[in-house]
Amino acid sequence: MLLAVRAFWLVLQAAFAHLYSGLAYPVLIVAGIIGWRGWRPWWILPVIVVEAVYASDLFAHASGSGKLPGAMSNVFFQLGAFTLLALIGFAIGWTIRRRV
């Protein structure tokens, strides 16, 4: 249980790092539009994969203390971070659609 909480916390930190660097906004916007329009949720998958591969390549030479800089170059870890961001964006778009 503790390992799952630590992994989720690390993915959450990566998502906030992507918000700071600006890489999260395309995924959030596209997922929000898909949720708002009521389209199929799996249409966001290509955007998630492209952003994850780009981010892992961008952070390939990151260094620093802690686990986050080392994990940022792992494409599977990046898939988790961008999936979390896409779920948040889709949920916001879906909520807006239900309220309007």
C-alpha positions as CSV (number, residue, x, y, z in Angstrom):
1,M,0.0,0.0,0.0
2,L,2.8,2.4,0.9
3,L,4.5,1.7,-2.5
4,A,1.3,2.6,-4.4
5,V,1.0,5.8,-2.4
6,R,4.6,6.7,-3.1
7,A,4.2,6.0,-6.8
8,F,1.1,8.1,-7.0
9,W,2.8,10.9,-5.2
10,L,5.7,10.8,-7.6
11,V,3.4,10.8,-10.6
12,L,1.5,13.8,-9.1
13,Q,4.8,15.6,-8.6
14,A,5.7,15.0,-12.3
15,A,2.3,16.3,-13.3
16,F,2.9,19.5,-11.4
17,A,6.4,19.7,-13.0
18,H,4.8,19.5,-16.4
19,L,2.4,22.2,-15.5
20,Y,5.3,24.4,-14.5
21,S,7.2,23.6,-17.8
22,G,4.2,24.0,-20.0
23,L,4.1,20.4,-21.4
24,A,0.8,19.6,-19.6
25,Y,-1.4,22.2,-21.3
26,P,-1.9,20.5,-24.7
27,V,-3.1,17.3,-23.0
28,L,-5.3,19.2,-20.6
29,I,-6.9,21.3,-23.4
30,V,-7.4,18.4,-25.8
31,A,-8.8,16.1,-23.1
32,G,-11.1,18.9,-21.9
33,I,-12.4,19.4,-25.4
34,I,-13.0,15.7,-25.8
35,G,-14.9,15.6,-22.5
36,W,-16.9,18.7,-23.3
37,R,-17.9,17.5,-26.7
38,G,-18.8,14.0,-25.5
39,W,-16.4,12.2,-27.8
40,R,-14.9,8.9,-27.1
41,P,-12.3,9.1,-24.3
42,W,-9.7,6.9,-26.1
43,W,-9.2,9.6,-28.7
44,I,-6.9,11.3,-26.2
45,L,-4.5,8.3,-26.3
46,P,-2.3,9.5,-29.2
47,V,-1.8,12.9,-27.6
48,I,-0.8,11.2,-24.3
49,V,1.7,8.9,-26.0
50,V,3.2,11.7,-28.1
51,E,3.6,14.0,-25.1
52,A,5.0,11.2,-22.9
53,V,7.7,10.3,-25.5
54,Y,8.6,13.9,-26.0
55,A,8.8,14.6,-22.3
56,S,11.0,11.5,-21.6
57,D,13.3,12.6,-24.4
58,L,13.4,16.2,-23.1
59,F,14.2,15.0,-19.5
60,A,16.7,12.3,-20.6
61,H,19.6,14.1,-19.1
62,A,17.9,15.5,-16.0
63,S,19.9,15.2,-12.8
64,G,19.3,16.2,-9.3
65,S,18.6,14.8,-5.9
66,G,15.6,12.5,-5.2
67,K,13.7,10.1,-7.4
68,L,11.9,12.6,-9.6
69,P,14.7,13.6,-11.9
70,G,15.6,10.0,-12.6
71,A,12.0,9.0,-13.2
72,M,11.4,11.8,-15.6
73,S,13.4,10.1,-18.4
74,N,11.3,6.9,-18.2
75,V,8.6,6.9,-20.9
76,F,6.3,4.5,-18.9
77,F,6.4,6.9,-15.9
78,Q,5.6,9.8,-18.2
79,L,2.6,7.8,-19.6
80,G,1.3,7.7,-16.1
81,A,1.8,11.4,-15.5
82,F,0.1,12.4,-18.7
83,T,-2.7,9.9,-18.2
84,L,-3.4,11.6,-14.9
85,L,-3.4,15.0,-16.6
86,A,-5.7,13.7,-19.3
87,L,-8.1,12.3,-16.8
88,I,-8.2,15.6,-15.0
89,G,-8.8,17.5,-18.2
90,F,-11.5,15.0,-19.4
91,A,-13.3,15.3,-16.0
92,I,-13.3,19.1,-16.2
93,G,-14.7,19.0,-19.7
94,W,-17.3,16.4,-18.9
95,T,-18.4,18.4,-15.8
96,I,-18.8,21.6,-17.9
97,R,-20.8,19.6,-20.4
98,R,-23.1,18.3,-17.7
99,R,-23.7,21.8,-16.2
100,V,-24.4,23.6,-19.5
